[in-house]
């Protein structure tokens, strides 16, 4: 009965904008293009974050994950492999 209370309106639009923010983040911070293949909304009562996971465009074995607040579209955290850490801009 309460399941409808936890739904997030405009999910499609949120996903689109979060993907753009995530792609720009990896370009700006690591000079790397990424492709997101999956998303997950965190429980709304815990946080207003969406998790995007995927891989580096030129290497599907190099997995990445990013957590974005969907109210502000600010990056909360990014999980990147060691080879990308070496590319991080200061």
C-alpha positions in Angstrom: 0.0 0.0 0.0 2.8 2.4 0.8 4.9 1.5 -2.2 3.7 4.5 -4.2 5.1 6.9 -1.6 8.7 5.9 -2.4 8.5 6.5 -6.1 10.6 9.3 -7.6 8.8 11.6 -10.1 10.5 12.3 -13.5 12.9 9.4 -13.3 13.6 9.4 -17.0 14.6 13.1 -16.9 16.7 12.6 -13.8 18.5 9.6 -15.4 19.3 11.7 -18.6 20.6 14.6 -16.6 22.6 12.4 -14.2 24.2 10.6 -17.2 25.3 14.0 -18.7 26.7 15.1 -15.4 28.6 11.8 -14.9 30.0 11.9 -18.4 31.2 15.5 -18.0 32.7 14.6 -14.6 34.9 11.9 -16.1 35.9 14.1 -19.0 36.7 17.0 -16.8 38.4 15.1 -14.0 40.1 12.2 -15.9 40.1 13.2 -19.6 38.2 10.0 -20.1 34.9 9.2 -22.0 32.6 6.7 -20.3 29.5 4.9 -21.1 26.9 4.2 -18.4 25.0 0.9 -18.7 23.0 0.7 -15.5 21.5 3.0 -12.9 20.0 2.6 -9.5 18.0 5.0 -7.3 19.0 4.9 -3.7 16.1 4.5 -1.3 14.4 7.9 -1.1 14.1 7.9 2.7 17.9 7.4 3.0 19.3 9.8 0.3 18.4 11.5 -3.0 21.2 9.9 -4.9 21.3 7.9 -8.2 24.1 5.5 -8.8 25.4 5.1 -12.4 27.7 2.3 -13.4 29.4 1.5 -16.6 32.8 1.4 -18.2 35.4 3.5 -20.0 34.3 3.8 -23.7 37.5 2.4 -25.2 37.8 -0.4 -22.6 34.7 -2.3 -21.5 36.7 -4.1 -18.8 37.5 -0.8 -17.0 34.4 -0.4 -14.8 33.4 2.8 -13.2 30.6 3.9 -10.8 29.4 7.4 -9.8 27.0 8.6 -7.2 25.0 11.8 -8.0 22.6 13.7 -5.9 19.5 14.1 -8.1 18.2 17.2 -6.3 21.4 19.2 -7.0 23.1 17.1 -9.7 26.4 17.3 -7.8 28.7 14.3 -7.8 28.9 12.7 -4.3 31.4 10.0 -5.0 33.1 8.2 -7.9 34.7 4.8 -7.9 37.4 4.5 -10.5 40.1 1.9 -11.2 43.8 2.7 -10.5 44.6 3.3 -14.1 42.2 6.3 -14.1 43.5 7.6 -10.8 46.8 8.3 -12.6 44.9 10.6 -15.0 43.2 12.6 -12.4 43.6 16.4 -12.8 44.5 18.4 -9.7 
